[in-house]
Amino acid sequence: LPGHPNMHELPGIETNTGALGHGLSIAGGMALGLKMDGIGSKVYVIMGDGELAEGSNWEAAAATSHYKLDNLLLFVDRNTLQISGRTVDVMNYEPLDKRWESFGWSVREINGHDLQQIVENASRVPFEKGKPSVIIANTIKSKGLSFAEDKAEYHYWKVKEEELQIAEKDLAELERRIGQ
């Protein structure tokens, strides 16, 4: 998978966000346009917790709340890592749930590795009428890949041949466990 999804290569991706921090602003505009046109569709955004260091996200958070965009759902992949280290060391936004609530958002915090929790919560949007919704999905970066799990450098690391072989074994073991 590419580091930044490309709308021309992946179905369901409606826009490329370019530099970090633009996705929520774009989604806010899309959600506002849908509301203004009386269209009941929802807008979904996925971002990593490291991206929250971009100030434009917090401007978008304030604006989407101000305009009561309850047709907007943001997933934050909270793996506590970004390219330069732990998110709390680079730019600490903890407690993250309270930060979103202070911006007028309705918050749910889940295990981001539990598909049932993801589906159950995403299907309940809006969590509160008149508020944008955010799911903080607590995850472990590269979960299931023994050599890369919870390591910041695998944000940008080019996988070596021997690591690829380990990854294939790790994934086969996960597949075996899931199939039981």
C-alpha positions in Angstrom: 0.0 0.0 0.0 1.2 3.5 -0.7 1.9 5.9 2.2 -0.7 8.3 0.9 -3.8 6.7 -0.8 -4.3 7.8 -4.3 -7.9 8.5 -5.5 -7.0 7.3 -9.0 -5.8 3.9 -7.7 -8.1 3.0 -4.8 -11.9 2.8 -5.0 -13.8 4.8 -2.4 -11.0 7.5 -2.0 -12.7 10.7 -3.2 -9.7 13.0 -2.8 -6.0 13.1 -2.4 -5.1 15.1 0.7 -1.5 15.9 -0.3 0.4 17.2 2.7 -0.6 16.1 6.2 -3.4 18.1 7.8 -5.6 18.7 4.8 -8.0 15.7 4.9 -10.2 17.0 7.7 -10.6 20.4 6.1 -11.5 18.9 2.8 -14.0 16.5 4.5 -15.5 19.4 6.4 -16.2 21.2 3.1 -17.7 18.1 1.6 -19.9 17.5 4.7 -21.0 21.1 4.7 -21.9 20.9 1.0 -23.9 17.8 1.5 -25.8 19.4 4.4 -26.5 22.6 2.4 -27.8 20.5 -0.5 -30.0 18.4 1.8 -28.2 15.2 0.9 -28.1 12.7 3.8 -24.8 11.1 2.9 -21.9 10.8 5.4 -18.3 11.8 5.0 -15.5 9.6 6.4 -12.0 10.6 7.2 -9.0 8.5 8.4 -5.9 10.1 9.8 -3.0 9.1 12.1 -2.5 10.6 15.5 0.8 12.1 14.3 -1.1 14.1 11.8 -2.8 16.0 14.7 0.3 18.1 15.1 -0.8 20.0 12.0 -2.6 23.1 13.1 -5.1 23.1 10.2 -6.7 20.0 11.7 -7.7 21.9 14.9 -9.1 24.8 12.7 -11.1 22.2 10.8 -12.2 20.6 14.1 -13.5 23.9 15.3 -15.3 24.8 12.0 -17.0 21.4 11.6 -18.3 21.6 15.2 -19.4 25.2 14.6 -21.4 24.2 11.6 -22.9 21.1 13.4 -21.6 18.7 10.8 -23.0 15.5 12.3 -22.7 13.8 8.9 -18.9 13.6 9.4 -17.0 10.7 11.0 -13.3 10.9 11.7 -11.2 7.8 12.5 -8.0 8.6 14.3 -5.5 5.7 14.2 -3.9 6.2 17.6 -0.8 4.1 17.5 1.1 6.7 19.5 3.9 6.8 16.9 4.9 9.1 14.0 7.9 9.4 11.8 9.9 11.3 14.4 9.0 9.3 17.5 6.3 9.0 20.1 3.4 11.4 19.5 3.5 12.6 23.2 7.1 13.6 22.8 6.6 15.4 19.4 3.4 17.3 20.3 1.4 16.1 23.3 -2.4 16.3 22.8 -3.3 14.1 25.7 -5.9 13.4 26.9 -7.0 13.1 23.3 -10.6 12.3 24.0 -11.0 15.5 26.1 -9.3 17.6 23.5 -11.9 16.5 20.8 -14.7 17.0 23.3 -13.4 20.5 24.0 -13.8 21.2 20.2 -17.4 20.2 20.4 -17.0 16.7 18.9 -18.7 13.5 20.1 -16.0 10.9 20.9 -15.8 7.1 21.0 -12.6 5.3 22.0 -12.2 1.7 20.7 -9.7 -1.1 20.2 -8.7 -0.3 16.6 -7.8 -4.0 16.0 -11.4 -5.2 16.8 -13.4 -5.2 13.6 -16.7 -5.6 15.5 -16.0 -2.4 17.5 -15.1 -0.5 14.4 -18.3 -1.6 12.5 -20.6 -1.1 15.6 -19.4 2.4 16.3 -19.1 3.6 12.7 -22.7 2.5 12.1 -24.0 4.7 14.9 -23.1 8.1 13.3 -23.9 10.6 14.4 -23.1 9.7 18.0 -24.9 12.9 19.0 -27.2 15.1 16.9 -25.5 18.3 15.8 -22.0 17.2 16.5 -19.3 15.7 14.3 -18.1 12.2 15.5 -14.6 10.9 16.1 -13.5 7.4 16.7 -10.2 7.2 18.5 -9.0 3.7 17.4 -6.2 2.6 19.8 -3.8 0.5 17.7 -0.3 -0.9 17.7 1.8 0.1 14.7 2.6 -2.9 12.5 0.7 -5.2 14.8 1.4 -8.8 14.0 4.7 -8.2 12.3 7.2 -9.4 15.0 10.2 -7.4 13.7 8.3 -4.1 13.2 5.6 -4.0 15.9 5.5 -0.7 17.8 8.6 0.7 16.1 8.6 4.3 14.7 11.2 3.5 12.0 8.8 1.2 10.2 6.8 4.4 9.3 9.3 4.9 6.5 11.5 1.8 6.4 12.0 -0.2 3.2 11.5 -3.8 4.1 14.4 -6.1 3.5 14.1 -9.5 1.9 14.6 -11.4 5.2 12.0 -9.2 6.9 9.6 -9.9 4.1 10.0 -13.6 4.8 9.4 -13.1 8.5 6.3 -11.0 7.6 4.9 -13.8 5.5 5.4 -16.3 8.3 3.8 -13.8 10.8 0.8 -13.2 8.6 0.4 -16.9 7.9 0.2 -17.5 11.6 -2.3 -14.7 12.1 -4.4 -16.2 9.2 -4.2 -19.6 10.9 -5.4 -18.2 14.2 -8.2 -16.2 12.6 -9.4 -19.3 10.8 -9.8 -21.4 13.9 
